[in-house]
Amino acid sequence: MGQNRSRSPNVLLVEDQVMIALATASCLAERGFEVTCAANAHEALLHLRSAARIDALFTDIDLGGPVDGSMVAAIARELRPGLAVLYTSGRSTLEEFRAVSGSEFIPKPYDLDRVSSLLRQLMAMRDARVPHVA
């Protein structure tokens, strides 16, 4: 089934700091995204394993549990091979974890216009790579 282009892109936001998650979700919604929030890796994986439409994953690396954001992204790509992935962290750097191919990293504190732009670029790259079956 092809993606309905008239719908807003849905981003799964994985962030364990509630205030950051709320502010980021609100700002992304203002920029035309539908946002689903997950407070930890377990919640993120439940969403990823569901039938929910998810166009992009925006995950913090440091999630405060045994499964970090890079592990969430690796599992997400197994479950949803074309998923656009954007990482963030205020403590980790891109060199400190194994990123999935075609992903991007933005350090905290981040500019929401830049996050929006990166998410759209990643989804456009995904759409150019993944053939759509009618």
ROLO-610415 format. One line per field, with one value per residue (C-alpha): residue number from 1; residue in three letters; y, z, x. Coordinates in nm, 2 decimals, always signed. Each point is the difference from the previous one (the first is absolute). Example, Ala and Ser with C-alpha at 12.3 -4.5 7.8 and 13.67 -1.06 7.14 Angstrom:
BEGIN
num: c(1, 2)
residu: c(ALA, SER)
yy: c(-0.45, +0.34)
zz: c(+0.78, -0.07)
xx: c(+1.23, +0.14)
! end
This chain:
BEGIN
num: c(1, 2, 3, 4, 5, 6, 7, 8, 9, 10, 11, 12, 13, 14, 15, 16, 17, 18, 19, 20, 21, 22, 23, 24, 25, 26, 27, 28, 29, 30, 31, 32, 33, 34, 35, 36, 37, 38, 39, 40, 41, 42, 43, 44, 45, 46, 47, 48, 49, 50, 51, 52, 53, 54, 55, 56, 57, 58, 59, 60, 61, 62, 63, 64, 65, 66, 67, 68, 69, 70, 71, 72, 73, 74, 75, 76, 77, 78, 79, 80, 81, 82, 83, 84, 85, 86, 87, 88, 89, 90, 91, 92, 93, 94, 95, 96, 97, 98, 99, 100, 101, 102, 103, 104, 105, 106, 107, 108, 109, 110, 111, 112, 113, 114, 115, 116, 117, 118, 119, 120, 121, 122, 123, 124, 125, 126, 127, 128, 129, 130, 131, 132, 133, 134)
residu: c(MET, GLY, GLN, ASN, ARG, SER, ARG, SER, PRO, ASN, VAL, LEU, LEU, VAL, GLU, ASP, GLN, VAL, MET, ILE, ALA, LEU, ALA, THR, ALA, SER, CYS, LEU, ALA, GLU, ARG, GLY, PHE, GLU, VAL, THR, CYS, ALA, ALA, ASN, ALA, HIS, GLU, ALA, LEU, LEU, HIS, LEU, ARG, SER, ALA, ALA, ARG, ILE, ASP, ALA, LEU, PHE, THR, ASP, ILE, ASP, LEU, GLY, GLY, PRO, VAL, ASP, GLY, SER, MET, VAL, ALA, ALA, ILE, ALA, ARG, GLU, LEU, ARG, PRO, GLY, LEU, ALA, VAL, LEU, TYR, THR, SER, GLY, ARG, SER, THR, LEU, GLU, GLU, PHE, ARG, ALA, VAL, SER, GLY, SER, GLU, PHE, ILE, PRO, LYS, PRO, TYR, ASP, LEU, ASP, ARG, VAL, SER, SER, LEU, LEU, ARG, GLN, LEU, MET, ALA, MET, ARG, ASP, ALA, ARG, VAL, PRO, HIS, VAL, ALA)
yy: c(+0.00, +0.34, +0.29, +0.26, +0.32, +0.22, -0.10, +0.17, -0.21, -0.19, +0.02, -0.24, +0.22, -0.20, +0.23, -0.09, +0.36, +0.10, +0.37, -0.04, -0.25, +0.23, +0.31, -0.19, -0.17, +0.33, +0.17, -0.28, +0.00, +0.37, -0.09, -0.24, -0.33, -0.25, -0.10, -0.32, +0.01, -0.28, +0.06, -0.30, -0.28, -0.24, +0.24, +0.08, -0.37, -0.05, +0.28, -0.14, -0.35, +0.13, +0.07, +0.38, +0.21, +0.13, +0.20, +0.10, -0.08, +0.29, -0.16, +0.11, -0.23, +0.02, -0.15, -0.09, -0.37, -0.31, +0.07, +0.32, +0.20, -0.16, -0.34, +0.12, +0.13, -0.33, -0.20, +0.26, -0.05, -0.38, +0.05, +0.29, -0.01, +0.34, +0.20, +0.34, +0.03, +0.31, -0.03, +0.26, +0.02, +0.25, -0.24, -0.24, +0.08, -0.17, -0.17, -0.17, -0.22, -0.21, +0.20, -0.17, +0.08, +0.32, +0.15, +0.34, +0.13, +0.34, +0.10, +0.14, +0.27, -0.01, +0.25, -0.13, +0.15, -0.20, -0.32, +0.06, +0.05, -0.31, -0.22, +0.12, -0.06, -0.35, -0.09, +0.13, -0.21, -0.30, +0.07, +0.02, -0.34, -0.20, -0.10, +0.05, -0.29, +0.11)
zz: c(+0.00, -0.09, +0.23, +0.00, -0.09, +0.12, +0.36, +0.24, +0.06, +0.33, +0.22, +0.29, +0.25, +0.26, +0.29, +0.37, +0.12, +0.01, -0.04, -0.30, -0.15, +0.05, -0.14, -0.30, -0.08, +0.01, -0.22, -0.25, -0.01, -0.08, -0.29, -0.15, +0.16, +0.18, +0.31, +0.20, +0.32, +0.18, +0.34, -0.02, -0.23, +0.10, -0.10, -0.32, -0.09, +0.07, -0.25, -0.25, +0.02, -0.04, -0.32, +0.06, -0.28, +0.08, -0.26, +0.21, +0.33, +0.21, +0.29, +0.29, +0.04, +0.38, +0.11, +0.36, -0.03, -0.13, -0.36, -0.15, -0.30, -0.23, +0.08, -0.05, -0.34, -0.10, +0.10, -0.17, -0.33, +0.03, +0.05, -0.25, -0.24, -0.17, +0.32, +0.01, +0.32, +0.18, +0.32, +0.27, +0.32, +0.25, +0.12, -0.28, -0.33, -0.33, +0.03, +0.33, -0.15, -0.30, -0.22, -0.26, -0.36, -0.15, +0.35, +0.14, +0.34, +0.15, +0.34, +0.29, +0.04, -0.35, -0.22, -0.09, -0.35, -0.06, +0.14, -0.22, -0.30, +0.07, +0.05, -0.33, -0.18, +0.15, -0.10, -0.36, -0.02, +0.12, -0.25, -0.29, +0.10, +0.09, -0.30, +0.08, -0.10, -0.09)
xx: c(+0.00, +0.15, +0.03, -0.28, +0.18, -0.28, +0.06, +0.25, +0.31, +0.00, +0.31, +0.06, +0.18, +0.19, +0.10, +0.02, +0.00, -0.37, +0.05, +0.23, -0.25, -0.30, +0.18, +0.14, -0.33, -0.18, +0.25, +0.01, -0.39, +0.02, +0.23, -0.25, +0.09, -0.21, +0.20, -0.03, +0.21, +0.17, +0.17, +0.23, +0.13, -0.28, -0.27, +0.18, +0.02, -0.37, -0.08, +0.25, -0.15, -0.35, -0.18, +0.03, +0.12, +0.34, +0.20, +0.30, +0.17, +0.15, +0.17, +0.22, +0.30, +0.01, -0.34, +0.10, -0.05, +0.17, -0.12, +0.13, -0.12, +0.25, -0.13, -0.36, +0.10, +0.17, -0.31, -0.22, +0.19, -0.04, -0.38, -0.04, +0.30, -0.07, -0.06, +0.16, +0.22, +0.12, +0.20, +0.07, +0.19, +0.13, +0.27, +0.09, +0.16, -0.05, +0.33, -0.10, -0.27, -0.09, -0.24, -0.22, +0.08, -0.15, -0.07, +0.09, +0.11, -0.08, +0.14, -0.20, -0.10, -0.14, -0.18, -0.35, +0.01, +0.32, -0.16, -0.31, +0.23, +0.21, -0.31, -0.15, +0.34, +0.03, -0.36, +0.06, +0.32, -0.20, -0.28, +0.26, +0.15, -0.31, -0.22, -0.37, -0.23, -0.36)
! end
